[in-house]
Amino acid sequence: MIMSHMNGYVQEASGQAKGHRERAVDCPGEESSLVKSPQSSAHMERIQHYQEELRKRREEDIRGKHDIDPNASLRLKKLSQNPKLGIDNPTFEGKEKAAKDTCSQDPVADLTEFLQALKRAKHCLSDTQSQQDVELIMQLVAKEDFRNAYAIYGAVSQQMNRVSPTSPLTAQAGDLCQEVQKILQSNHQKEVLELKALLTNPHLKALMQAHDGVAGQELPEENLIQYLGETVKLVRLEKSRDTPLGATVRNDMDSVLVSRVVKGGAAEKSGLLSEGDEILEINGISIRGKHVNEVHDLLQQMQGTLTFLLIPSSQIKPAPHRQTVMHVRAYFDYDPSDDPFVPCRELGLSFQKGDILHVISQDDPNWWQAYRDGDEDNQPLAGLVPGKSFQQQRETLKKTITDRSREHQGKLWYPKKSKKQRKKSVSTLNRNIDYDDILTYEEMSLYHQPANRKRPIGLIGPTNSGHDELRRRLLSIEPEKFAVAVPHTTRNSRIHERNGREYNFVSRAAFETDLAAGKFIESGEYEKNLYGTSTDSARHVINSGRICLLCLHTRSLQVLRSSNLKPYVIFIAPPSQERLRTLLAAEGKTPKPEELKEVIEKAREMELNFGHFFDATIVNMDPEQAFHELRRLIDKLDTEPQWVPTSWLC
């Protein structure tokens, strides 16, 4: 029952009802026959007919022809059929004629006709005051200044009516500004200098950039047409191997809808395809009624320019916002081929624990779009990865099933377990399924360590893995560069020991107070004395400009990461059991087979449970090679920025 609940929940969260499966219409690496599909001449002629009609209408507008065509829209067509409100109505004709008369190209004739109308009106008026008012207007109209002003007004109005673009004239305003700057580069006239200063103004540059961004997304007028009573848009996209389409489609009854626009594809770059658009035709071939697999196969055969006939989505689009890239480190392995809930398996992005992912879209909270770090050039389209909350919920359900299964097995083995004990077990289980305990992703940022503040190096590994020997060798070769943090202890000092050199000698009460305050990276008790390494001691080494070397226990990792020391943790992994026996024999050690096996098993356990804390891993196959690799990793911190948790930089 729990498994069925989990399946139902995840299907709902990922939008994966069986009938709504997505299919990528064009993915890199897919085989393409590169054969152009046969086109329907009837569909193409119909589209070309619409385009020709629209082109003629634009030319008529440019020439200043404002005649109303009742067939230009369905609304005017209906008006023409209405005897009361139609275009054939005398009242409508009179208004249209009056509108044309006001646009006369001869201002002198207009004023003469106006004066004659005023004279006729004056004779019709009976009261003296009204006649005087008309006389004043006639004197004003007869003045030369008024006639000149009216002539200028007519010329400007005529020009404004002629040039009224409904779409941007260009989407390269910024490029034009740069071109003008190059032309004026060698000119030092006063006006030219003022123009150059204006063109280089940051506010104007931003304005041109915004203009080009909007102009690039404006839908050309010829793309809006009437098709079978629907307002549709005509979109042309270029399909190539270098820039795939980058879209997924799904079936909704007989319709084929754009389900997802993938970052990096031609569809996303053009801004012409939107989620929810219904595809009617592709290159004249009807799509309605086809299965998404048929659409996929059809597009596989097409190349070059693709013409889509679409019904725009009726969904209310949110205001456009700038996408910010979020960098995360993955704390689990993911293989989309093993995930039955990934909406489009072809676009699923596989990754391993520790990989850095560049998340470029979280529009779908359940399925992010991302690139693997370093694969941006080889990965033209973004891949789909589980969203953080979605993955946490899936892992929580899996953990719940596993824990309850173990509890059930415990009941079978221990049937006499008391009711109180079972209740306690269940309450413990409920506490264990907190989302915060499920590791999925951690947000990361690039960090370059300052020259005077080196990151501490934490070496960790099971006993006999060689991490202690590597630390001692670094300290012996370059003591001026490397140092260890002076530990604290509650035991009494010996004759040759000095406080602050070998140990920081403190009272037991002071030690326990600092321990309770979380000031110790690691601590322990030996022969009734407490020992520990404090964050203050490590910070003292860092402030001196040297690199602090720490040999860590697994329980110290969380404390060290929660401090502000920004550690770089290197896991020293043992080699195979036989190779480990040889290395230890060279040191004069003769471990038993079970001891060797325990080292290997301990290393696997550490990597499984704490591997997300490791920044690098060195397999100690050969002590000399391991030492050189350790030096290389440490030196790299000075020359290359490293990914660290974003919380460290806040």
C-alpha positions in Angstrom: 0.0 0.0 0.0 2.9 2.4 0.8 4.5 1.6 -2.5 1.3 2.3 -4.4 0.9 5.6 -2.5 4.5 6.5 -3.4 3.9 5.7 -7.1 0.7 7.8 -7.1 2.3 10.7 -5.3 5.4 10.8 -7.6 3.3 10.5 -10.7 1.2 13.4 -9.6 4.3 15.5 -8.6 6.1 14.9 -11.9 3.1 15.3 -14.1 3.4 11.9 -15.5 -0.1 10.6 -16.1 0.2 7.9 -18.6 -1.6 9.8 -21.4 0.6 12.9 -20.9 4.0 11.5 -21.5 6.5 14.0 -23.0 8.7 13.2 -26.0 11.6 15.3 -27.1 11.1 16.3 -30.8 14.8 16.9 -31.5 17.7 15.7 -29.3 21.5 15.7 -29.9 22.8 12.3 -30.8 19.6 11.0 -32.3 19.9 9.5 -35.7 18.5 11.6 -38.5 18.0 10.5 -42.1 18.3 14.2 -43.1 15.6 13.6 -45.7 13.2 16.4 -46.2 9.6 15.3 -45.6 7.1 15.5 -48.4 4.9 18.6 -48.0 1.2 19.1 -48.7 0.9 21.6 -51.5 -2.6 22.5 -50.5 -1.6 23.5 -47.0 1.4 25.4 -48.3 -0.7 27.3 -50.8 -3.1 28.3 -48.1 -0.4 29.6 -45.9 1.3 31.5 -48.8 -2.1 32.9 -49.7 -2.5 34.3 -46.2 1.0 35.8 -46.3 0.4 37.4 -49.7 -2.8 39.0 -48.4 -1.0 40.4 -45.4 1.8 41.7 -47.5 -0.6 43.6 -49.7 -2.3 45.1 -46.7 1.0 46.3 -45.3 1.9 47.9 -48.7 -1.5 49.7 -48.8 -0.9 51.0 -45.2 2.5 52.4 -46.2 1.0 54.2 -49.2 -1.4 55.9 -46.9 -4.5 54.0 -48.0 -6.9 53.8 -45.2 -9.9 52.3 -46.9 -11.7 49.8 -44.7 -11.9 46.3 -46.0 -14.8 44.5 -44.4 -13.2 41.1 -45.2 -10.0 42.0 -43.2 -11.5 40.7 -40.0 -14.4 38.6 -38.8 -15.6 41.5 -36.7 -15.9 43.9 -39.6 -17.5 41.2 -41.7 -20.2 40.8 -39.1 -20.7 44.6 -39.0 -21.2 44.7 -42.8 -24.0 42.2 -42.5 -25.8 44.2 -39.9 -28.4 46.6 -41.5 -28.2 48.9 -38.5 -24.5 49.0 -37.8 -23.0 47.7 -41.1 -20.5 49.5 -43.3 -23.3 50.0 -45.9 -25.2 52.1 -43.4 -25.5 55.7 -44.6 -24.5 57.0 -41.2 -21.3 54.9 -41.4 -20.6 56.2 -44.9 -21.0 59.8 -43.8 -18.6 59.3 -40.9 -16.1 57.6 -43.2 -16.4 60.4 -45.8 -16.0 63.0 -43.0 -12.9 61.3 -41.9 -11.5 61.3 -45.4 -12.4 65.0 -45.8 -10.4 65.9 -42.7 -7.4 64.3 -44.2 -7.4 66.5 -47.3 -4.0 67.2 -48.7 -4.8 70.9 -49.6 -4.9 73.0 -46.4 -5.9 76.2 -48.4 -9.0 74.6 -49.9 -9.9 73.3 -46.4 -9.8 76.8 -44.9 -11.7 78.4 -47.9 -14.4 75.8 -47.4 -14.4 76.5 -43.7 -14.8 80.3 -44.2 -17.7 79.7 -46.5 -19.4 77.5 -43.9 -18.9 80.2 -41.3 -20.5 82.9 -43.6 -23.5 80.6 -44.0 -23.7 80.1 -40.3 -23.5 83.8 -39.6 -26.5 84.5 -41.8 -28.5 81.9 -39.9 -27.8 83.4 -36.5 -30.3 85.9 -35.1 -28.5 87.3 -32.0 -25.8 89.9 -32.4 -23.4 88.4 -29.9 -23.2 85.1 -31.8 -22.6 87.0 -35.1 -19.8 88.9 -33.5 -18.2 85.6 -32.3 -18.4 84.1 -35.8 -16.8 87.3 -37.2 -13.9 87.0 -34.8 -13.3 83.4 -35.9 -13.4 84.4 -39.6 -10.8 87.1 -38.9 -8.5 84.6 -37.2 -8.8 82.1 -40.0 -8.1 84.8 -42.6 -4.7 85.7 -41.0 -1.6 84.5 -42.7 0.0 83.1 -39.5 -3.0 80.9 -38.8 -2.9 79.6 -42.4 0.8 78.8 -42.1 0.3 77.0 -38.8 -2.6 75.0 -40.2 -0.5 74.0 -43.2 2.3 72.7 -40.9 -0.3 70.8 -38.8 -1.7 69.1 -42.0 1.8 68.1 -43.2 2.7 66.6 -39.8 -0.6 64.8 -39.5 -0.3 63.4 -43.0 3.2 62.1 -42.2 2.2 60.6 -38.9 -0.7 58.7 -40.5 1.6 57.4 -43.2 4.3 56.1 -40.9 2.8 54.2 -38.0 4.8 51.0 -37.6 3.0 48.2 -35.7 6.2 46.3 -35.1 9.9 47.2 -34.3 11.8 48.5 -37.3 15.0 46.7 -36.1 16.3 44.5 -33.4 19.9 45.7 -33.8 19.6 49.2 -32.4 22.7 48.5 -30.2 24.7 47.4 -33.1 23.7 50.6 -35.0 24.9 52.7 -32.1 28.3 51.0 -32.2 28.5 51.4 -36.0 27.8 55.2 -35.6 30.5 55.4 -32.9 33.1 53.8 -35.3 32.1 56.2 -38.1 32.5 59.2 -35.8 35.7 57.9 -34.2 38.1 60.3 -36.1 35.8 63.3 -36.0 36.3 65.8 -33.2 33.7 68.5 -34.0 31.7 69.8 -31.0 28.4 68.2 -32.2 30.1 64.9 -32.9 31.7 64.8 -29.5 28.3 65.4 -27.9 26.7 62.6 -30.0 29.5 60.2 -29.0 29.1 61.1 -25.3 25.4 60.4 -25.7 25.9 57.1 -27.4 28.3 55.9 -24.8 26.1 56.8 -21.9 25.3 53.7 -19.8 21.6 54.6 -19.6 21.3 54.8 -23.4 23.2 51.6 -23.8 20.8 49.9 -21.4 17.8 51.4 -23.2 19.1 50.1 -26.6 19.7 46.7 -25.1 16.2 46.6 -23.6 14.8 47.7 -27.0 16.6 45.0 -28.9 15.5 42.4 -26.3 11.8 43.3 -26.8 12.1 43.8 -30.5 13.7 40.3 -30.9 10.7 38.7 -29.2 8.0 40.8 -31.0 6.0 38.5 -33.2 6.1 39.7 -36.8 2.7 40.7 -38.2 2.7 38.1 -40.9 2.9 35.4 -38.2 -0.7 36.2 -37.0 -3.3 34.8 -39.3 -6.8 33.4 -39.3 -7.0 29.6 -39.7 -10.3 27.8 -39.6 -11.8 30.5 -37.4 -8.8 30.4 -34.9 -6.2 33.0 -34.5 -2.9 31.2 -35.0 0.7 32.1 -35.4 3.2 31.0 -38.0 6.7 30.3 -36.7 9.9 29.5 -38.6 12.8 27.8 -36.8 16.1 26.5 -38.1 16.9 23.0 -37.2 20.6 22.0 -37.3 23.0 19.7 -35.6 24.7 22.5 -33.8 21.4 24.0 -32.5 18.7 21.4 -32.0 15.1 22.5 -31.6 15.0 21.8 -27.8 11.3 21.2 -27.1 9.1 18.3 -25.9 5.6 17.6 -26.9 2.7 15.7 -25.3 -0.7 14.5 -26.3 -3.9 16.1 -25.0 -6.8 14.2 -26.5 -6.3 14.7 -30.3 -4.1 17.7 -29.8 -0.3 17.9 -29.8 1.0 20.5 -27.3 4.4 22.0 -26.6 5.0 20.6 -23.2 8.5 22.0 -22.4 10.9 24.5 -24.0 14.5 23.4 -23.2 17.2 25.9 -22.5 19.9 26.1 -25.2 17.7 25.0 -28.1 16.5 27.0 -31.1 13.0 27.2 -29.7 14.2 28.9 -26.5 16.6 31.2 -28.3 13.9 32.4 -30.7 11.3 33.0 -28.0 8.6 32.1 -30.5 7.5 28.8 -29.0 5.7 28.7 -25.6 4.6 25.9 -23.3 0.9 25.1 -24.1 1.0 26.1 -27.8 -0.9 23.6 -29.9 0.9 22.4 -33.1 -1.5 22.3 -36.1 1.0 21.8 -38.9 4.7 21.4 -39.5 5.9 22.2 -43.0 2.3 21.8 -44.2 1.8 18.4 -42.6 -1.2 18.2 -40.3 -0.2 17.2 -36.7 -3.6 17.1 -35.0 -4.5 13.5 -34.1 -0.9 12.2 -34.3 0.8 10.4 -31.4 3.9 12.2 -30.0 6.1 9.3 -31.3 4.8 10.0 -34.8 5.7 13.7 -34.3 9.1 12.7 -33.1 9.7 10.4 -36.1 8.4 13.1 -38.5 10.8 15.7 -37.2 13.7 13.3 -37.4 13.3 13.3 -41.1 13.2 17.1 -41.4 16.1 19.6 -41.6 16.7 23.2 -42.3 13.8 25.7 -42.0 10.7 24.3 -40.2 7.4 26.1 -40.4 5.1 25.6 -37.5 1.4 26.6 -37.5 0.4 27.0 -33.9 -2.6 28.0 -31.8 -1.1 30.2 -29.1 -1.4 29.0 -25.5 -4.3 30.4 -23.6 -2.3 30.2 -20.3 -1.5 33.5 -18.7 2.2 33.9 -19.0 4.0 35.3 -16.0 6.0 38.4 -16.3 9.5 37.7 -17.8 12.2 37.6 -15.3 15.9 37.2 -15.7 17.0 33.6 -15.1 19.8 33.3 -12.5 22.1 30.3 -12.6 22.3 28.3 -9.4 25.3 26.0 -8.9 24.7 22.9 -6.7 26.7 19.9 -5.7 24.8 16.6 -6.0 24.8 14.3 -3.1 23.3 11.3 -4.8 23.8 9.3 -8.0 21.2 9.7 -10.7 20.5 7.7 -13.9 17.4 8.8 -15.9 17.3 5.4 -17.6 16.4 3.9 -14.1 13.8 6.6 -13.3 10.3 5.7 -14.4 9.0 9.2 -13.5 11.4 11.4 -15.6 9.0 13.3 -17.9 11.3 12.9 -21.0 14.0 10.2 -20.7 15.9 11.5 -23.8 16.6 14.8 -22.0 17.4 13.2 -18.6 20.8 14.2 -17.3 22.8 11.6 -15.5 25.3 12.6 -12.8 27.2 11.1 -9.9 27.6 12.1 -6.2 29.9 15.1 -6.0 29.2 16.5 -9.5 28.6 20.2 -9.8 25.4 21.1 -11.7 24.6 24.5 -13.2 20.8 24.8 -12.7 19.6 27.3 -15.3 15.8 26.9 -14.9 13.6 26.1 -12.0 10.3 27.0 -13.8 9.2 23.4 -13.2 9.9 22.9 -9.5 9.9 19.1 -9.9 12.2 18.9 -12.9 15.0 21.4 -13.1 17.0 22.1 -16.3 20.8 21.9 -15.8 24.3 21.3 -17.2 27.1 19.3 -15.7 30.1 21.5 -14.8 32.6 21.2 -17.7 30.1 19.8 -20.2 28.5 23.0 -21.3 30.3 22.9 -24.7 29.5 19.3 -25.4 25.9 19.5 -24.1 24.0 21.9 -26.4 20.7 21.3 -24.6 20.1 21.5 -20.8 19.2 18.2 -19.2 16.4 17.4 -16.8 17.3 16.6 -13.2 15.0 16.0 -10.2 14.2 19.2 -8.2 15.4 19.4 -4.7 12.0 19.2 -2.8 10.8 16.5 -5.2 13.9 14.4 -4.7 13.7 14.9 -0.9 10.1 13.7 -0.9 10.9 10.6 -3.0 13.9 9.7 -0.8 11.8 10.2 2.3 9.1 7.8 1.0 11.8 5.2 0.2 13.3 5.6 3.6 9.9 5.2 5.2 9.3 2.0 3.3 12.7 0.6 4.2 12.4 1.5 7.9 8.9 0.0 8.2 10.1 -3.1 6.4 12.9 -3.5 8.9 10.4 -2.9 11.7 8.2 -5.6 10.3 11.1 -8.0 10.1 11.9 -7.2 13.7 8.3 -8.1 14.7 8.8 -11.5 13.0 12.1 -12.1 14.8 10.9 -10.8 18.1 7.1 -11.5 18.4 7.1 -10.8 22.1 8.1 -7.2 21.7 5.9 -5.1 24.0 3.4 -2.6 22.7 5.3 0.2 24.4 8.5 -0.8 22.6 6.8 -0.9 19.2 5.3 2.6 19.8 8.7 3.9 20.7 10.1 2.4 17.5 7.4 4.1 15.4 8.0 7.5 17.1 11.7 7.1 16.4 10.8 6.3 12.7 8.7 9.5 12.4 11.5 11.6 13.7 13.9 10.1 11.2 12.0 11.2 8.1 12.7 14.9 8.3 13.4 16.4 4.9 16.5 18.2 6.3 18.1 14.8 6.9 17.8 13.9 3.2 20.9 15.0 1.3 20.1 16.0 -2.3 21.8 19.2 -3.4 23.8 21.9 -1.7 24.2 25.4 -3.3 27.8 26.1 -4.2 29.9 29.2 -5.2 33.4 29.6 -6.5 36.0 30.8 -3.9 39.6 31.7 -4.4 41.6 31.6 -1.2 43.5 34.8 -0.3 47.3 34.6 -0.4 47.5 35.4 3.3 44.7 33.2 4.5 45.2 29.6 3.4 42.4 27.0 3.8 43.1 24.3 6.3 43.8 20.9 4.9 41.9 18.0 6.5 43.2 14.5 5.9 40.8 11.7 6.7 40.9 8.0 6.2 40.8 4.7 8.1 43.6 3.5 10.2 46.6 2.3 8.1 45.4 4.2 5.1 48.5 6.4 5.2 47.0 9.8 6.0 49.1 10.2 9.2 52.3 9.5 7.3 51.4 12.0 4.6 50.8 14.7 7.2 54.2 14.0 8.9 56.0 14.2 5.6 54.5 17.6 4.7 55.5 18.9 8.1 59.1 17.6 7.9 59.7 18.9 4.3 58.3 22.4 4.6 57.8 23.4 8.2 57.6 27.1 7.3 54.6 26.4 5.0 52.7 23.8 7.0 51.8 23.6 10.7 49.5 21.8 13.1 47.1 23.3 15.5 48.3 23.2 19.1 45.9 20.8 20.9 44.3 21.4 24.3 44.6 19.0 27.3 43.6 18.8 30.9 46.6 16.9 32.0 49.5 18.5 33.8 52.5 19.8 31.8 55.8 18.0 31.9 59.2 19.5 32.5 60.2 20.0 28.9 56.7 21.2 27.8 55.7 24.8 27.4 52.2 26.1 27.4 51.1 27.0 23.9 53.9 25.1 22.2 53.3 21.4 22.7 49.8 21.8 24.3 47.4 24.4 25.6 47.0 23.3 29.2 43.6 24.1 30.6 41.5 23.1 33.5 38.8 20.4 33.1 36.0 22.9 33.8 37.3 25.3 31.1 37.7 22.4 28.6 34.2 21.1 29.2 32.8 24.7 28.9 34.5 25.1 25.5 33.4 21.6 24.4 29.8 22.4 25.2 30.1 25.7 23.2 31.2 23.7 20.2 34.7 25.2 20.1 36.5 21.9 19.5 36.9 20.3 16.1 37.6 17.0 17.7 38.1 15.8 21.3 38.5 12.6 23.3 39.6 11.2 26.7 42.7 9.2 27.4 43.8 8.0 30.8 41.2 10.2 32.5 42.6 13.3 30.7 40.8 15.2 28.0 42.4 16.1 24.7 41.1 18.2 21.8 41.8 20.5 18.8 40.0 23.8 19.0 38.9 26.0 16.1 40.8 28.9 17.8 44.0 26.9 17.5 43.5 26.2 13.8 42.6 29.9 13.2 45.8 30.9 14.9 47.8 28.9 12.3 45.7 30.3 9.5 46.3 33.9 10.7 50.0 33.3 10.6 49.9 32.7 6.9 50.6 28.9 7.1 48.5 26.0 6.0 47.0 24.1 9.0 47.1 20.3 8.6 44.4 18.3 10.4 44.0 14.6 10.7 40.3 14.2 11.2 37.8 11.7 12.5 34.4 11.4 10.7 32.6 12.9 13.7 34.8 16.1 13.3 33.6 16.8 9.8 30.3 18.4 10.6 31.9 20.6 13.3 34.7 21.7 11.0 32.3 22.5 8.1 30.0 24.6 10.4 32.9 26.8 11.4 34.2 29.6 9.2 37.5 28.0 8.5 36.6 26.8 5.0 38.4 23.5 5.1 39.6 21.5 2.1 39.0 17.8 3.0 41.0 15.1 1.2 40.0 11.4 1.7 43.0 9.0 1.7 41.5 5.7 0.5 43.4 2.4 0.9 44.3 0.3 -2.2 43.2 -3.3 -2.8 43.7 -5.7 0.1 46.8 -7.3 -1.5 48.5 -4.0 -2.2 47.7 -2.8 1.3 49.4 -5.9 2.7 52.6 -5.1 0.6 52.7 -1.4 1.7 52.3 -2.3 5.4 54.9 -5.0 5.1 57.4 -2.4 3.8 56.8 -0.5 7.1 57.5 -3.6 9.1 53.8 -4.3 9.9 52.2 -7.7 9.6 48.4 -7.3 9.8 46.1 -10.2 9.8 43.7 -10.8 6.9 40.7 -9.8 8.9 42.5 -6.5 9.9 43.1 -5.7 6.2 39.5 -6.5 5.3 38.4 -4.2 8.2 40.4 -1.3 6.7 38.8 -1.8 3.3 35.3 -2.0 4.8 35.8 1.0 7.0 36.9 3.1 4.0 33.8 2.1 2.1 31.6 3.0 5.1 33.3 6.4 5.5 32.9 7.2 1.8 29.3 6.1 1.8 28.2 8.0 4.9 30.5 11.1 4.7 31.6 11.2 1.0 29.6 14.4 0.5 32.1 16.2 2.8 35.1 15.2 0.7 36.6 17.7 -1.7 39.0 15.2 -3.2 40.1 11.6 -2.9 43.5 10.0 -3.2 43.9 6.2 -3.5 47.2 5.4 -1.7 48.5 2.9 -4.2 52.0 4.2 -3.9 53.2 6.5 -1.1 55.4 8.6 -3.4 52.6 9.1 -6.0 50.1 9.8 -3.2 52.4 12.5 -1.8 52.9 14.2 -5.2 49.1 14.1 -5.8 48.5 15.6 -2.3 51.0 18.5 -3.1 49.3 19.1 -6.5 45.9 19.4 -4.9 47.2 21.8 -2.2 49.1 23.9 -4.8 45.9 24.1 -6.9 44.2 26.0 -4.2 46.5 29.0 -4.9 45.9 29.0 -8.6 42.3 27.8 -9.2 39.0 28.8 -7.6 37.2 26.0 -5.8 33.6 25.2 -5.2 32.5 25.8 -1.6 29.1 25.9 0.0 27.5 29.3 -0.6 26.6 29.5 3.1 30.4 29.9 3.8 30.5 33.1 1.9 27.5 34.8 3.4 
